[in-house]
């Protein structure tokens, strides 16, 4: 199987963008490695511990609790808990929706956009499945193999072929209008991996994949979930850290250098089970000094937000 950088760049993209956006450090190209998950990097600073009586938060620094004192709503509790994680590199946005309780919360601007990197591969497959449904058929063996390679191994050649199958940008925009994504995600030119998106739009996409309130039929939704639940071991980090320990993650991640040397885009989105709740979770980041620091931030933020949302009365 052939693997490349996070996306294919047309010839007109200049050398500066190619150098700064598309050439990962050796051994870190997205889809290029199936080795073990990278070790998490400690946060830039660790705030003082909460009182011992506070409940623990998976993925947070030792001694951290739910920093929710003074919160009057679950969303406020999540914001306070995430503020309590302290300093971090770059910026991030988070959105979480509890399908069991109906609660939701967000952190960061709901309209500020981030580069999607390879989380867009879920969107590409959703668009392909919707297009196939409309024609009254199912994916053929070749397309199913490409879809598996694209989601499970983040294979970029497979994504490029399926991108062409959906009608490229025009096809994606048309599908997203039906899947519930806002115009912030539409009408963009350039390579598919540079698509701009928001955490809220990615929650809308996850809702279309994991709930019945969707133009995707049950067979399409089940197929997408199966692939997202079989991501190769080297790429199964991210929002799954918020789930019940031992559960296999159901997610898709994306990463690439982000325009300035040594700064990275690192994203993760998926569904987790926690304390009897089913939750959709998205964390988008950029300005990360390494891929590992972005992974660490995603896992700490996702675990803290999910634990807070399900535990806050």
Secondary structure, 3 states (H helix, E strand, C coil): CCCCCCCCCCCCCCHHHHHHHCCCCCCCCCCCCCCCCCCCCCCCCCCCCCCCCCCECCCCCCCCECCCCCCCCHHHHHHHHHHCCCCCCCEEEEEEEECCCCCEEEECCCCCCEECHHHHHHHHHHHHHHHHHHCCCCCCHHHHHHHHHHHHCCCHHHHHHHHHHCCHHHHHHHHHHHHCCCHHHCCCCCCHHHCEECHHHHHHHHHHHHCCCCCCCHHHHHHHHHHHCCCCHHHCCCHHHHCCCCCCCEEEEEEEECCCCCCEEEEEEEEEEECCEEEEEEEEEEEECCHHHHHHHHHHHHHHHHHHHHHCC
